[in-house]
């Protein structure tokens, strides 16, 4: 049963990357992945349960990236994260992340609950790990600035597709604040 559940979750994740989560309907999803709505409900408990699992998978994919940045300085981490964010092969994941992030702000209950807050905490922790003295107020402000610049540029990139302009903006701000 677990292998089937894992396989369906993987396929549902691929479907969500292509179609998003906002208007997710179990019937078209089940048809697309060779299952039935009843099987999905049985395996995931509810549509909300499935959405929670899909958001957890998206978060896990982000955390995998962040884990790869260990042992670097804050400027190096910021540059590595931006390179990953700007890569075209990550657009679907980042669009799904943005959808989950936004929905958790406007629909604070249900499957979206806490998604935005926990993702901010995840990223700030990774940035703190790249700082020599992360406990100071200045270090906290610095990593918050780095996160704000990366997230703002990401939103603009997803809206426009303009990698060159957004990359130049990230590099300019980081250089201005002594980050790269």
C-alpha positions in Angstrom: 0.0 0.0 0.0 2.8 2.4 0.9 4.5 2.0 -2.5 1.2 2.8 -4.3 0.7 5.8 -2.0 4.2 7.1 -2.7 3.8 6.6 -6.4 0.4 8.4 -6.4 1.9 11.3 -4.3 4.8 11.6 -6.8 2.4 11.7 -9.7 0.1 14.1 -8.0 3.1 16.4 -7.2 4.1 16.4 -10.9 0.5 17.2 -11.8 0.4 20.0 -9.2 3.7 21.4 -10.6 2.0 21.7 -14.0 -1.5 22.7 -12.9 -1.2 24.3 -9.5 -3.2 23.7 -6.4 -5.7 26.6 -6.2 -8.3 24.9 -8.4 -7.2 21.3 -7.7 -10.1 18.9 -8.2 -9.7 15.2 -7.3 -11.5 13.9 -10.3 -9.3 15.4 -13.0 -6.2 14.7 -10.9 -7.2 11.1 -10.4 -7.8 10.6 -14.1 -4.5 12.2 -15.0 -2.5 9.9 -12.6 -4.4 6.7 -13.3 -6.3 6.5 -10.0 -9.8 7.4 -8.7 -11.0 10.1 -6.3 -12.0 7.3 -3.8 -8.5 5.9 -3.8 -7.0 9.3 -3.2 -9.4 10.0 -0.4 -8.6 6.6 1.1 -4.9 7.2 0.9 -4.7 10.8 2.0 -7.8 11.1 4.1 -9.2 14.2 2.3 -8.4 16.7 -0.4 -6.9 18.9 2.3 -4.7 16.0 3.4 -3.4 15.5 -0.1 -2.8 19.3 -0.5 -0.8 19.3 2.8 1.3 16.4 1.5 1.9 18.2 -1.8 3.0 21.4 0.1 5.2 19.3 2.3 6.9 17.8 -0.8 7.4 21.3 -2.2 8.9 22.4 1.1 11.2 19.3 1.2 12.4 20.1 -2.3 13.3 23.7 -1.2 15.0 22.4 2.0 17.1 20.0 -0.2 18.5 23.1 -2.0 19.1 24.9 1.2 21.0 21.9 2.7 23.4 22.1 -0.2 24.5 25.6 0.8 26.0 24.6 4.1 29.6 25.6 4.9 29.5 28.8 2.9 29.5 32.5 3.8 26.3 34.5 3.7 27.3 36.1 0.3 28.1 32.7 -1.1 24.8 31.3 0.1 22.8 34.3 -1.3 24.5 33.8 -4.7 23.9 30.1 -4.7 20.3 30.5 -3.7 19.7 33.1 -6.4 21.3 30.9 -9.0 19.0 28.1 -8.1 15.9 30.4 -7.9 16.7 31.9 -11.3 17.2 28.5 -13.1 14.4 27.9 -15.5 14.0 24.2 -14.5 12.7 25.4 -11.1 9.9 27.6 -12.3 7.1 25.1 -11.7 8.3 24.3 -8.2 8.7 28.0 -7.3 5.3 28.9 -8.8 3.8 26.1 -6.6 5.7 27.4 -3.6 4.4 30.9 -4.3 0.9 29.6 -4.5 1.2 27.9 -1.2 2.8 30.9 0.4 0.1 33.3 -0.8 -2.7 31.0 0.1 -1.4 30.5 3.6 -1.6 34.2 4.1 -5.2 34.6 3.0 -6.5 31.2 4.0 -4.7 30.6 7.3 -6.6 27.4 8.2 -6.7 24.2 6.3 -3.9 22.7 4.3 -2.1 26.0 3.8 -1.8 26.7 7.5 1.6 27.9 8.6 3.2 27.3 5.2 4.4 30.9 4.8 5.7 31.2 8.3 7.6 27.9 8.3 9.2 28.6 5.0 10.5 32.0 6.2 11.8 30.3 9.3 13.5 27.6 7.2 15.3 30.1 5.0 16.3 32.4 7.8 17.8 29.4 9.6 20.0 28.5 6.6 21.1 32.1 6.2 21.9 32.3 10.0 24.0 29.2 9.6 26.1 31.1 7.1 26.8 33.9 9.5 29.8 33.9 11.9 27.8 35.5 14.7 24.1 35.0 13.9 22.7 36.0 17.4 23.3 39.7 17.0 20.6 42.1 15.9 22.8 43.3 13.0 23.1 39.7 11.8 19.4 39.1 12.0 18.7 42.3 10.1 21.3 41.3 7.5 19.8 37.9 6.8 16.3 39.4 6.8 17.5 41.8 4.1 19.0 39.0 2.1 15.8 37.0 2.3 13.7 40.0 1.4 15.8 40.8 -1.7 15.8 37.2 -2.9 12.1 36.8 -2.4 11.2 40.1 -4.0 13.4 39.4 -7.0 11.9 35.9 -7.2 8.4 37.4 -7.3 9.4 39.8 -10.1 11.2 36.9 -12.0 8.1 34.7 -11.8 5.9 37.6 -13.0 8.1 38.7 -15.9 10.6 35.9 -16.7 13.3 38.5 -16.9 16.3 36.7 -15.5 18.9 39.2 -16.6 17.2 42.2 -15.0 16.4 40.4 -11.7 19.8 38.9 -11.4 21.4 42.3 -12.0 19.1 43.7 -9.3 20.1 41.0 -6.8 23.8 41.5 -7.5 23.5 45.3 -7.2 21.7 45.2 -3.8 23.9 42.6 -2.4 27.1 44.5 -3.5 25.6 47.7 -2.1 25.1 46.1 1.3 28.4 44.3 1.2 26.9 40.8 0.6 28.7 39.8 -2.6 
